[in-house]
Amino acid sequence: MKRSFDRSTNRGVETKGFQRNRDNGFEKDIARFNRPIAAWACIGAVVFPVSAYAQEGAATSQEVSAPAATQDIVVTAQRRSEKAVNVPISMVVQSSKQLENAGVSSVSELGQVVPGLRIDGSGPYTQPSIRGVSSVVVGPGFAANIATYVDGYYRPDPLGNDISFSDAESVQILKGPQGTLFGRNSTGGAMVITTRAPSFTPEVEMKASYGNYDEAHGYLFVTGPITEQLAASVSGHLDRSDGFIRNIVSGKRVGDSSGGGVRAKLLYKPSSDASVTLEVSHSELSDPNGFLWNPYQGKSSGPIFFPGVAVTTARGEVSNNDPAQFKNDITSGFLTGKFKIGGVNLNSHTGYQHVKVGALSFDLDATQAPFGSLSFPETNKIFTQEFDIGGKSSRFEWIGGLFYMHQNQGQDFSLIFTGAPAVPISRTRQKIDAYAAFLDGTLQVTDAVFLTAGGRFGVDKVTGSTAFAPAFNVGSVRHTFRSLDGRAILRYQFDRNSNAYISISKGSKGGLFNTSTGDPNPVRPEKIWAYEIGYKLSRPGFRFEAAAFDYEYKDQQIVEYVGNLANVVNAAKTRVYGAEVHADYDLARNFQINAGMSYTRGRYRSFTNAERYIFSPISGITTDLNADASGNVTARTPRFSGSVGLNYLQPFLDGQLDLSGTYAYQTKIYFDPFGDTEQSGYGLLNLRAAWNDPSDHWTMAVYGKNVTDKKYRQQVTSESTGIFQVFGRPATYGVEVTLRY
């Protein structure tokens, strides 16, 4: 049964929470971030440039590669190829080489190179947030509000979105609502991942690495022509790790993970104006680490109901007796056609994805007490079809299109006790048929002034059904949600290398049903109005971006828990505002620095029906109490986050030495709307040293991630049987060899 907090009591908690946040001290946070920057800058300014210029007049058999900041960046953030400096959207673009240098190998690590971005999780569910816009939702049909696209196709399932970057060509992080061009569930932004394409030039790349915890990775990419008009590529990767966690009950090491995937592409290019690409991929993953949690501050039912059971709260230790499991396989097929007919571009994207999660379970109390485990395997089938058409005249560029998606997702919930058959709880299904039409155009008003306007109208037809044990009588509910999103942007071009812009945009996230709990009332779509002003500069050896933003957020979808089942509610109003800067600078011909900082303030302006989870050390039960979170800091929103990366190239032994390092820091965050669960500020340092042979056919590297072995929480989750935490990985290191032909 729920009861309401006294408003004055809640306000007192709010004040305390704000005080803790203020006690962090923004100046202290900046100081912590600046110390490693200063150390790196001193090394670079004193040692590296001296070495670089001393070598400049010397003859070498290997020319130093051009730093990234000297090259123009071409992006597809507006569904067309154009220079990033001309795109009036705040974004961070990372090439495969930049990701490799920074030690970022999957989506879960992207926050280390993109200030303002966090990649959290709830168990194995991937839950990104940008600028404090997040939606920690789990369950059939629910998706994050940062849309993920791979090779132009929407990936809505958060159980399959910790994507490996083994064959990634580039990653674009678009900040702010992207609903006009990228559609549903992009209120916070979009992640656009492009994988390597087939080439008519033969190429082979092989990569293998080995590190501590017996962590091993293998990668292969092969491409080349079949005929003059047909080319193909095949890529594959295998990964395994022994994990870093020990179960103090059994004394055994747990957390072994393994996975892999293969992607094949066939490109038919009859002319320069036409191409058709067929892509088929399959991946598998077994990784229980998202559910290998222990009690946050010891809050678990286990030792209260069963005194004397072992409990641990330390990183690298668990005390559960029921196994944590997560096993999924994803099969996808995509057919992409691109045609240019009389100055008009016509594109078709047809896709199918099948996500099958065969094992998904966790120990209910994270101790050896016999509470059992909750199991909820999933199947998700997704079909998408999009047609878009666009063109360009001397002063006007436009694109329009139609989109359709059918998604059929379900989960079966059951309790499992060791040595006993599963006890069914419920079967849930959610079907979505989404339709949308969009149109967007840019008019060059004068030689320096550009006006962009666009809109998207969408209709989502949603059917939810829940059947509870033992009768499993199916009851279904239906609702149709409609949305109208859009944007208006005024851009001023100072010259071909610099632009300023001001934008207004609206985004929305689709409404759904809480099928996990069987609530027949629909969850309303969340809506956001975003206001942004920005400036971009790109000159040889230097790139700079700055932006300030202000968001008005209504009906934000936030997950709460009814017992151990996720239930999503709407927070009435939220406001988020802040500013960001990012720069790349060539300190010398062979020495580059990139740095970015994000300052974000988010508060719930009106959230009177928030759930607050109170664990009782007497009853051993976590009670969800209806309370007022209005005025509190939004969850998972660090006030400050920043990163700095250095890359130094130097001729060495007739080859090239490639040294890089990345340091990322963020201030305190709260995992809930009341600040009861938190992670204090922390920084992560990744290092890499590589040597390329004179022919550039092979590379040998050593690397380290989180080399200072910083302890930090990746997630905190509240259940009826306790409040649980998952820690990030400790220091890892290894060697890597790459062969190229």
Buried (B, 14 or more C-beta within 10 A) or exposed (E): EEEEBEEEEBBEBBEEBBEBBEEBEEEEBBEBBBEBBEEBBEEBEEEBBEBBEEBEEEEBEBEBBBBBBBEEBEBBBBBBEBBBBBBBBBBBBBBBBBBBBBBBBBBBBBBBBBBBBBBBBBBBBBBBBBBBBBBBBBBBBBBBBBBBBBBBBBBBBBBBBBBBBBBBEBBBBBBBBBBBBBBBBBBBBBBBBBBBBBBBEEBEBBBBBEBBBEBBBBBBBBBBBEEEBBBBBBBBBBBBBBBBBBBBBEEEBBBBBBBBBBBBBBBBBEEEEBBBBBBBBBBBBBBBBBBBBBBBEBBBBBBBBBEEBBBBBEBBBBBBBBBBBBBBBBBBBBBBBBBBEEEEBBBBBBBBBBBBBBBBBBBBBBBBBBBBBBBBBBBBBBBBBBBBBBBBEEEEBBBBBEBEBBBBBBBBBBBBEEEEEBBBBBBBBBBBBBEBEBBBBBBBEEEEEBEBBBBBBBEBBBBBBBBBEEEEEEEBBEBEBEBEBBBBBBBBBEEEBBBBBBBBBBBBBBBBBBBBBBBEEBBBBBBBBBBBBBBBBBEEBBBBBBBBBBBBBBBBBBBBBBBBBBBBBBBBBBBBBBBBBBBBBBBBBBBBBBBBBBBBBBBBBBBBBBBBBBBEEEEBBBBBBBBBBBBBBBBBBBBBBBBBBBBBBBBBEEBBBBBBBBBBBBBBBBBBBBBBBBBEBBBBBBBBBBBBBEEEEBBBBBBBBBBEEEEBBBBBBBBBBBBBBBBBBBBBBBEBEBEBE
